[in-house]
Amino acid sequence: MKILKAIKTNTYGITENNLEELETEINTSDGSVADLFRNGLFPMTVIIWLIFFCNLLMMYTLMSWLPSVMKEAGLPLDKAIITQVILNLGAIVGGIILSKFIDRFGAFIVLIPAFIIAGLSLASIGFMTSSMYALFTIVFITGGTVIGTQFGLNAFTVGVYPTSIRATGLGWALAVGRVGAIIGPVLTGIYLSLAWSIENIFIMTALPAIIIILSLVMLSRMRRKSP
């Protein structure tokens, strides 16, 4: 491969052995979805898909229904709309901060506590409607941990797979996550049609965070055992 031969002349610390390993990966993989389940990757891929499914379920439920649910809880329309703005502001700030922490401390050390906070804050939203300051604060935290963690999950997922199938791995994880993004808002619509309380709706929406936390713990153990 001409490109690899050219890179061998570089002075940036890339060795010929590194390049031979990379060339072997490229030549032995066609980048298909089947490669995500070979060479011991099967359990990791299933767990990653489950994490993306659950997190995008929570994320898109919030993005689709938060103002409407807040209005159902008795908030004026303008305040209900502001909660959506604060949610997205929290997502931006949280994404930046969490990404910095992940670079410094590692994905699992940051993501597991972040999802614990995400689950608790999301479940608490329904109990905060009597105080605007408390509500806006908890929504900001929820945005930072539910939506902000997705940036870290994307970067982490890319690092799990060999170079030749990284794009395939992330693409399929996001595709499976989109199923959760569809199911989540549908479920919330069903909860509202059944006249569930606002508190119960947010508690139910937060439950996938438990699955994510347990999945990350399992994934952490698998990564430590892998060579």
Backbone hydrogen bonds in HBPLUS format (Angstrom, degrees):
<---DONOR---> <-ACCEPTOR-->    atom                        ^
c    i                          cat <-CA-CA->   ^        H-A-AA   ^      H-
h    n   atom  resd res      DA  || num        DHA   H-A  angle D-A-AA Bond
n    s   type  num  typ     dist DA aas  dist angle  dist       angle   num
A0005-LYS N   A0001-MET O   3.07 MM   4  6.35 157.9  2.12 153.4 160.2     1
A0006-ALA N   A0002-LYS O   2.93 MM   4  6.15 150.1  2.02 146.4 154.6     2
A0007-ILE N   A0003-ILE O   2.96 MM   4  6.25 153.2  2.04 149.0 156.2     3
A0008-LYS N   A0004-LEU O   3.14 MM   4  6.34 136.4  2.34 140.2 150.8     4
A0009-THR N   A0006-ALA O   3.23 MM   3  5.85 163.3  2.26 113.3 118.3     5
A0010-ASN N   A0007-ILE O   2.88 MM   3  5.35 164.7  1.90 123.8 125.4     6
A0019-LEU N   A0015-THR O   3.16 MM   4  6.49 159.3  2.21 147.5 152.5     7
A0020-GLU N   A0016-GLU O   2.91 MM   4  6.14 147.7  2.02 143.8 152.9     8
A0021-GLU N   A0017-ASN O   3.00 MM   4  6.26 154.7  2.06 149.6 155.6     9
A0022-LEU N   A0018-ASN O   2.98 MM   4  6.28 156.9  2.04 147.0 153.7    10
A0023-GLU N   A0019-LEU O   2.81 MM   4  5.99 158.6  1.86 146.4 152.5    11
A0024-THR N   A0020-GLU O   2.94 MM   4  6.10 148.7  2.04 140.6 148.9    12
A0025-GLU N   A0021-GLU O   3.02 MM   4  6.32 156.2  2.08 147.4 153.1    13
A0026-ILE N   A0022-LEU O   3.00 MM   4  6.29 161.1  2.04 152.1 156.9    14
A0027-ASN N   A0023-GLU O   2.97 MM   4  6.09 156.6  2.03 145.5 151.8    15
A0028-THR N   A0024-THR O   2.96 MM   4  6.01 141.5  2.12 146.8 156.0    16
A0035-ASP N   A0032-SER O   3.05 MM   3  5.59 144.2  2.18 111.1 120.0    17
A0036-LEU N   A0033-VAL O   3.01 MM   3  5.47 151.1  2.10 110.6 119.2    18
A0037-PHE N   A0034-ALA O   3.08 MM   3  5.61 164.8  2.10 115.1 119.9    19
A0038-ARG N   A0035-ASP O   3.40 MM   3  5.19 168.7  2.42  99.8 103.0    20
A0041-LEU N   A0038-ARG O   3.04 MM   3  5.52 156.7  2.09 115.1 122.5    21
A0045-THR N   A0041-LEU O   2.87 MM   4  5.98 162.6  1.90 165.2 170.5    22
A0046-VAL N   A0042-PHE O   3.08 MM   4  6.32 164.9  2.10 158.1 161.6    23
A0047-ILE N   A0043-PRO O   3.04 MM   4  6.20 162.9  2.07 148.8 153.3    24
A0048-ILE N   A0044-MET O   2.89 MM   4  6.04 161.5  1.92 150.8 156.3    25
A0049-TRP N   A0045-THR O   2.93 MM   4  6.11 160.7  1.97 150.5 155.6    26
A0050-LEU N   A0046-VAL O   3.01 MM   4  6.24 152.0  2.09 143.2 151.0    27
A0051-ILE N   A0047-ILE O   2.92 MM   4  6.22 155.5  1.98 150.8 157.3    28
A0052-PHE N   A0048-ILE O   2.99 MM   4  6.25 166.5  2.00 155.0 157.8    29
A0053-PHE N   A0049-TRP O   2.89 MM   4  6.04 159.5  1.93 147.4 153.7    30
A0054-CYS N   A0050-LEU O   3.00 MM   4  6.19 165.8  2.03 150.4 153.4    31
A0055-ASN N   A0051-ILE O   2.91 MM   4  6.09 166.8  1.93 155.2 159.2    32
A0056-LEU N   A0052-PHE O   2.96 MM   4  5.92 168.1  1.98 150.4 154.2    33
A0057-LEU N   A0053-PHE O   3.05 MM   4  6.06 139.1  2.22 135.9 147.3    34
A0058-MET N   A0054-CYS O   3.11 MM   4  6.43 160.5  2.15 147.9 151.3    35
A0059-MET N   A0055-ASN O   2.85 MM   4  6.06 167.5  1.87 151.6 155.9    36
A0060-TYR N   A0056-LEU O   2.95 MM   4  5.83 171.1  1.96 141.7 144.7    37
A0061-THR N   A0057-LEU O   3.12 MM   4  6.07 143.3  2.26 138.3 148.1    38
A0062-LEU N   A0058-MET O   3.09 MM   4  6.33 162.6  2.12 152.0 155.6    39
A0063-MET N   A0059-MET O   2.96 MM   4  6.24 164.6  1.98 150.5 155.2    40
A0064-SER N   A0060-TYR O   2.92 MM   4  5.76 141.0  2.08 132.9 141.9    41
A0065-TRP N   A0061-THR O   2.93 MM   4  5.80 158.3  1.97 149.3 154.6    42
A0066-LEU N   A0062-LEU O   3.04 MM   4  5.02 156.0  2.10 134.2 137.7    43
A0069-VAL N   A0065-TRP O   2.84 MM   4  5.92 167.9  1.85 172.7 176.9    44
A0070-MET N   A0066-LEU O   2.93 MM   4  6.04 159.4  1.98 154.3 160.3    45
A0071-LYS N   A0067-PRO O   2.94 MM   4  6.14 148.1  2.04 143.5 152.1    46
A0072-GLU N   A0068-SER O   2.94 MM   4  6.23 148.9  2.03 142.5 151.4    47
A0073-ALA N   A0069-VAL O   2.96 MM   4  6.25 134.1  2.17 137.7 150.4    48
A0075-LEU N   A0070-MET O   3.16 MM   5  5.79 161.3  2.19 153.1 148.3    49
A0074-GLY N   A0071-LYS O   3.02 MM   3  5.21 158.9  2.07 104.7 111.1    50
A0080-ALA N   A0076-PRO O   2.94 MM   4  6.20 157.0  1.99 156.7 164.4    51
A0081-ILE N   A0077-LEU O   2.96 MM   4  6.22 153.3  2.04 151.1 157.4    52
A0082-ILE N   A0078-ASP O   3.08 MM   4  6.28 148.1  2.18 138.3 147.1    53
A0083-THR N   A0079-LYS O   3.17 MM   4  6.52 142.1  2.32 143.5 151.9    54
A0084-GLN N   A0081-ILE O   3.07 MM   3  5.41 130.0  2.33 104.2 116.3    55
A0085-VAL N   A0081-ILE O   3.35 MM   4  6.81 151.6  2.44 144.7 152.2    56
A0086-ILE N   A0082-ILE O   2.91 MM   4  6.21 162.3  1.94 158.6 163.0    57
A0087-LEU N   A0083-THR O   2.89 MM   4  6.05 151.1  1.98 141.6 149.9    58
A0088-ASN N   A0084-GLN O   3.13 MM   4  6.39 160.7  2.17 147.1 150.5    59
A0089-LEU N   A0085-VAL O   2.91 MM   4  6.16 149.9  2.01 145.8 155.3    60
A0090-GLY N   A0086-ILE O   2.84 MM   4  6.03 161.0  1.88 151.2 155.8    61
A0091-ALA N   A0087-LEU O   3.02 MM   4  6.30 144.3  2.15 138.6 148.9    62
A0092-ILE N   A0088-ASN O   3.08 MM   4  6.39 152.1  2.17 145.1 150.5    63
A0093-VAL N   A0089-LEU O   3.08 MM   4  6.38 173.9  2.08 159.1 159.2    64
A0094-GLY N   A0090-GLY O   2.72 MM   4  5.68 162.8  1.75 149.6 155.8    65
A0095-GLY N   A0091-ALA O   2.85 MM   4  5.74 153.6  1.92 137.2 145.1    66
A0096-ILE N   A0092-ILE O   3.16 MM   4  6.37 160.1  2.20 147.7 152.0    67
A0097-ILE N   A0093-VAL O   3.01 MM   4  6.24 171.9  2.01 157.5 159.7    68
A0098-LEU N   A0094-GLY O   2.83 MM   4  5.81 169.9  1.84 154.5 158.0    69
A0099-SER N   A0095-GLY O   3.05 MM   4  5.96 152.9  2.12 137.4 145.1    70
A0100-LYS N   A0096-ILE O   3.14 MM   4  6.38 154.9  2.21 145.5 151.6    71
A0101-PHE N   A0097-ILE O   3.02 MM   4  6.33 159.5  2.06 151.9 157.6    72
A0102-ILE N   A0098-LEU O   2.82 MM   4  6.02 155.3  1.88 150.0 156.9    73
A0103-ASP N   A0099-SER O   3.05 MM   4  6.25 157.9  2.10 145.1 150.5    74
A0104-ARG N   A0100-LYS O   3.15 MM   4  6.40 145.4  2.28 140.8 150.1    75
A0105-PHE N   A0101-PHE O   2.69 MM   4  5.78 171.9  1.70 162.3 164.4    76
A0106-GLY N   A0102-ILE O   2.87 MM   4  4.58 143.7  2.00 120.7 129.9    77
A0110-VAL N   A0107-ALA O   3.20 MM   3  5.43 132.3  2.44 100.9 113.1    78
A0111-LEU N   A0107-ALA O   2.73 MM   4  5.75 174.1  1.73 167.4 169.0    79
A0112-ILE N   A0108-PHE O   3.25 MM   4  5.76 165.2  2.27 136.1 140.5    80
A0114-ALA N   A0110-VAL O   3.08 MM   4  6.13 152.9  2.15 146.7 155.1    81
A0115-PHE N   A0111-LEU O   2.91 MM   4  6.09 152.5  1.98 151.8 156.9    82
A0116-ILE N   A0112-ILE O   3.09 MM   4  6.38 143.0  2.23 144.6 155.3    83
A0117-ILE N   A0113-PRO O   2.99 MM   4  6.29 161.6  2.02 152.5 156.2    84
A0118-ALA N   A0114-ALA O   2.84 MM   4  6.06 148.9  1.93 138.4 148.5    85
A0119-GLY N   A0115-PHE O   2.93 MM   4  6.01 164.4  1.95 143.5 146.0    86
A0120-LEU N   A0116-ILE O   3.12 MM   4  6.34 165.9  2.14 148.9 152.7    87
A0121-SER N   A0117-ILE O   2.84 MM   4  5.90 167.3  1.85 155.2 159.2    88
A0122-LEU N   A0118-ALA O   2.92 MM   4  5.92 163.0  1.95 148.3 153.7    89
A0123-ALA N   A0119-GLY O   3.03 MM   4  6.07 160.4  2.07 142.4 148.2    90
A0124-SER N   A0120-LEU O   3.08 MM   4  6.15 130.4  2.34 135.1 147.7    91
A0124-SER N   A0121-SER O   3.14 MM   3  5.03 131.2  2.39  91.9 105.4    92
A0125-ILE N   A0122-LEU O   3.35 MM   3  5.55 153.2  2.43 104.2 111.2    93
A0127-PHE N   A0124-SER O   2.93 MM   3  5.45 150.2  2.02 116.7 126.0    94
A0128-MET N   A0125-ILE O   3.06 MM   3  5.37 168.2  2.08 116.6 120.0    95
A0131-SER N   A0128-MET O   3.24 MM   3  5.92 163.5  2.27 119.2 123.6    96
A0135-LEU N   A0131-SER O   2.88 MM   4  6.03 159.8  1.92 150.8 157.3    97
A0136-PHE N   A0132-MET O   2.82 MM   4  5.98 171.5  1.83 155.0 157.1    98
A0137-THR N   A0133-TYR O   3.00 MM   4  6.08 153.8  2.07 142.8 150.3    99
A0138-ILE N   A0134-ALA O   2.99 MM   4  6.16 164.7  2.01 150.1 153.7   100
A0139-VAL N   A0135-LEU O   2.91 MM   4  6.06 155.0  1.97 151.8 159.3   101
A0140-PHE N   A0136-PHE O   2.99 MM   4  6.06 152.4  2.06 139.6 146.9   102
A0141-ILE N   A0137-THR O   3.05 MM   4  6.34 159.4  2.09 148.6 153.5   103
A0142-THR N   A0138-ILE O   2.91 MM   4  6.06 153.9  1.98 141.4 149.2   104
A0143-GLY N   A0139-VAL O   2.88 MM   4  6.11 159.0  1.92 149.8 154.8   105
A0144-GLY N   A0140-PHE O   3.01 MM   4  6.26 156.3  2.07 146.4 153.0   106
A0145-THR N   A0141-ILE O   2.99 MM   4  6.20 144.1  2.12 146.9 155.8   107
A0146-VAL N   A0142-THR O   2.76 MM   4  5.65 166.1  1.78 154.8 159.5   108
A0147-ILE N   A0143-GLY O   3.16 MM   4  5.33 135.7  2.37 120.4 132.6   109
A0148-GLY N   A0143-GLY O   3.15 MM   5  6.56 147.2  2.27 146.8 155.9   110
A0150-GLN N   A0147-ILE O   3.06 MM   3  5.50 145.0  2.18 108.6 118.6   111
A0151-PHE N   A0148-GLY O   3.32 MM   3  5.92 143.6  2.46 112.1 118.9   112
A0152-GLY N   A0149-THR O   3.02 MM   3  5.17 113.6  2.48  98.9 114.3   113
A0153-LEU N   A0149-THR O   2.89 MM   4  6.23 153.4  1.96 153.0 161.5   114
A0154-ASN N   A0150-GLN O   2.95 MM   4  6.14 157.1  2.01 147.6 152.6   115
A0155-ALA N   A0151-PHE O   3.20 MM   4  6.50 164.9  2.22 149.0 152.1   116
A0156-PHE N   A0152-GLY O   2.85 MM   4  5.98 161.3  1.89 150.5 156.6   117
A0157-THR N   A0153-LEU O   2.90 MM   4  5.96 163.7  1.93 149.6 153.5   118
A0158-VAL N   A0154-ASN O   3.26 MM   4  6.50 157.3  2.31 146.7 151.7   119
A0159-GLY N   A0155-ALA O   3.37 MM   4  6.66 147.6  2.48 141.7 149.5   120
A0159-GLY N   A0156-PHE O   3.01 MM   3  5.24 123.2  2.35 100.3 114.7   121
A0160-VAL N   A0157-THR O   3.12 MM   3  5.23 145.6  2.24 102.0 111.9   122
A0165-ILE N   A0162-PRO O   3.08 MM   3  5.82 156.1  2.14 123.2 129.4   123
A0166-ARG N   A0163-THR O   3.47 MM   3  5.41 175.4  2.47 106.5 107.5   124
A0169-GLY N   A0165-ILE O   2.83 MM   4  6.00 157.7  1.88 149.7 156.0   125
A0170-LEU N   A0166-ARG O   3.01 MM   4  6.24 168.1  2.02 156.4 158.0   126
A0171-GLY N   A0167-ALA O   2.90 MM   4  5.90 159.8  1.94 145.2 152.0   127
A0172-TRP N   A0168-THR O   2.98 MM   4  6.07 163.8  2.01 150.7 153.9   128
A0173-ALA N   A0169-GLY O   3.08 MM   4  6.18 153.5  2.15 141.2 148.9   129
A0174-LEU N   A0170-LEU O   2.97 MM   4  6.17 162.2  2.01 152.8 156.7   130
A0175-ALA N   A0171-GLY O   2.97 MM   4  6.15 146.5  2.08 138.7 148.8   131
A0176-VAL N   A0172-TRP O   2.93 MM   4  6.15 161.9  1.96 151.6 154.6   132
A0177-GLY N   A0173-ALA O   2.90 MM   4  6.09 151.7  1.98 141.3 150.4   133
A0178-ARG N   A0174-LEU O   2.91 MM   4  6.16 136.4  2.11 139.9 150.5   134
A0178-ARG N   A0175-ALA O   3.18 MM   3  5.13 127.2  2.48  91.4 104.7   135
A0179-VAL N   A0176-VAL O   3.04 MM   3  5.41 140.1  2.20 105.1 115.9   136
A0180-GLY N   A0177-GLY O   3.00 MM   3  5.19 116.2  2.42  99.9 114.8   137
A0181-ALA N   A0177-GLY O   2.94 MM   4  6.32 143.9  2.07 141.8 153.3   138
A0182-ILE N   A0178-ARG O   3.03 MM   4  6.30 129.1  2.30 136.5 147.8   139
A0182-ILE N   A0179-VAL O   3.14 MM   3  5.20 136.9  2.34  96.1 107.9   140
A0183-ILE N   A0179-VAL O   2.96 MM   4  6.25 165.0  1.99 153.0 157.0   141
A0184-GLY N   A0180-GLY O   2.92 MM   4  5.84 169.2  1.93 152.0 154.6   142
A0187-LEU N   A0183-ILE O   2.90 MM   4  6.14 158.7  1.94 159.7 165.4   143
A0188-THR N   A0184-GLY O   3.07 MM   4  6.41 157.7  2.12 153.5 159.7   144
A0189-GLY N   A0185-PRO O   3.04 MM   4  6.28 154.5  2.11 145.2 151.6   145
A0190-ILE N   A0186-VAL O   3.05 MM   4  6.40 147.3  2.16 144.6 153.7   146
A0190-ILE N   A0187-LEU O   3.06 MM   3  5.00 117.2  2.47  92.2 107.8   147
A0191-TYR N   A0187-LEU O   2.86 MM   4  6.24 155.9  1.92 151.7 158.5   148
A0192-LEU N   A0188-THR O   2.96 MM   4  6.24 160.2  2.00 152.6 157.0   149
A0193-SER N   A0189-GLY O   2.99 MM   4  6.21 153.2  2.07 141.2 148.8   150
A0194-LEU N   A0190-ILE O   2.99 MM   4  6.23 136.0  2.19 144.6 156.2   151
A0194-LEU N   A0191-TYR O   3.19 MM   3  5.15 130.5  2.45  92.9 106.0   152
A0196-TRP N   A0191-TYR O   3.06 MM   5  5.50 169.9  2.07 154.4 154.3   153
A0195-ALA N   A0192-LEU O   2.97 MM   3  4.98 158.5  2.02 105.5 110.5   154
A0201-ILE N   A0197-SER O   3.05 MM   4  6.33 152.8  2.13 149.8 157.7   155
A0202-PHE N   A0198-ILE O   3.16 MM   4  6.44 164.0  2.19 154.1 156.3   156
A0203-ILE N   A0199-GLU O   3.04 MM   4  6.25 152.7  2.12 145.8 154.1   157
A0204-MET N   A0200-ASN O   2.93 MM   4  6.02 165.1  1.95 147.8 151.8   158
A0205-THR N   A0201-ILE O   2.98 MM   4  6.17 152.1  2.06 142.5 150.7   159
A0206-ALA N   A0202-PHE O   3.04 MM   4  6.13 136.9  2.23 136.8 147.0   160
A0206-ALA N   A0203-ILE O   3.14 MM   3  5.15 129.1  2.41  94.7 108.2   161
A0207-LEU N   A0204-MET O   3.32 MM   3  5.38 148.4  2.42  99.5 108.0   162
A0209-ALA N   A0206-ALA O   2.98 MM   3  5.74 155.0  2.05 124.1 131.2   163
A0210-ILE N   A0207-LEU O   2.95 MM   3  5.68 145.9  2.07 122.6 130.1   164
A0212-ILE N   A0208-PRO O   3.00 MM   4  6.35 155.8  2.06 150.7 157.7   165
A0213-ILE N   A0209-ALA O   2.94 MM   4  6.18 162.0  1.98 149.7 153.7   166
A0214-LEU N   A0210-ILE O   3.06 MM   4  6.29 171.6  2.06 155.2 156.7   167
A0215-SER N   A0211-ILE O   2.89 MM   4  6.00 153.5  1.96 145.4 153.6   168
A0216-LEU N   A0212-ILE O   2.85 MM   4  6.08 155.3  1.91 153.4 159.4   169
A0217-VAL N   A0213-ILE O   3.04 MM   4  6.32 153.0  2.11 148.6 156.0   170
A0218-MET N   A0214-LEU O   3.05 MM   4  6.32 161.4  2.09 147.9 152.4   171
A0219-LEU N   A0215-SER O   2.87 MM   4  6.07 157.5  1.92 147.2 154.2   172
A0220-SER N   A0216-LEU O   2.83 MM   4  5.96 150.4  1.92 143.2 151.1   173
A0221-ARG N   A0217-VAL O   3.13 MM   4  6.44 155.3  2.20 147.3 152.8   174
A0222-MET N   A0218-MET O   3.02 MM   4  6.32 155.1  2.09 148.0 155.1   175
A0223-ARG N   A0219-LEU O   2.92 MM   4  6.13 156.6  1.98 149.5 155.5   176
A0224-ARG N   A0220-SER O   3.07 MM   4  6.32 149.1  2.17 143.6 151.6   177
A0225-LYS N   A0221-ARG O   3.11 MM   4  6.33 146.1  2.23 142.8 151.3   178
A0226-SER N   A0222-MET O   2.96 MM   4  6.13 137.3  2.14 144.0 155.5   179
